[in-house]
Amino acid sequence: MTTTTMPMLRTHPAEIGLDRGKLAATIDALNACAEACTACADACLGESSVAELVKCVRTNLDCADVCTATVRVMSRHTAYNADVSRAVLEACVTVCKACGDECGGHAGMHEHCRICAEACRACEQACRELLASF
């Protein structure tokens, strides 16, 4: 998959206090997770067992929102504040774990939940790796 993430990071004139490769990988994982969570919530709403998936839908939507907000924060580098970035990434780790666990519980019955759980776990790991580099 080709993204504009790394080219944009390479051309940013400010000093980025993070490894650009790890940052790009994290931003791409965040975007993929937000997309998967949004699609999974929609697919859950289309299931005949939607009443059993209410918590999954809510967790999907929360995760998609947090990932999207994290992309926005992590894509800005002018007057960078590491404390804000760290807090946002930590919140994202928490919500991605919760969503990965919730979707993982439905993965045996719903393929969209399995795919979403994988995206959430990959995003959680990418955020953890970026946090470790602070």
CORHULIN-V210470 format. One line per field, one symbol per residue. phi: phi as a letter, one per 20 degrees, with the letter a starting at -180 (. if undefined). Layout:
BEGIN
phi->???
END
This chain:
BEGIN
phi->.ecegfgfffeffffefcfffffffffffffffgffffffgffgfeffegfedgfffffgffffffffffgfffedcflgcfffffffffffgffffffffffgfdffdcffffffgffffffgffffffgfef
END
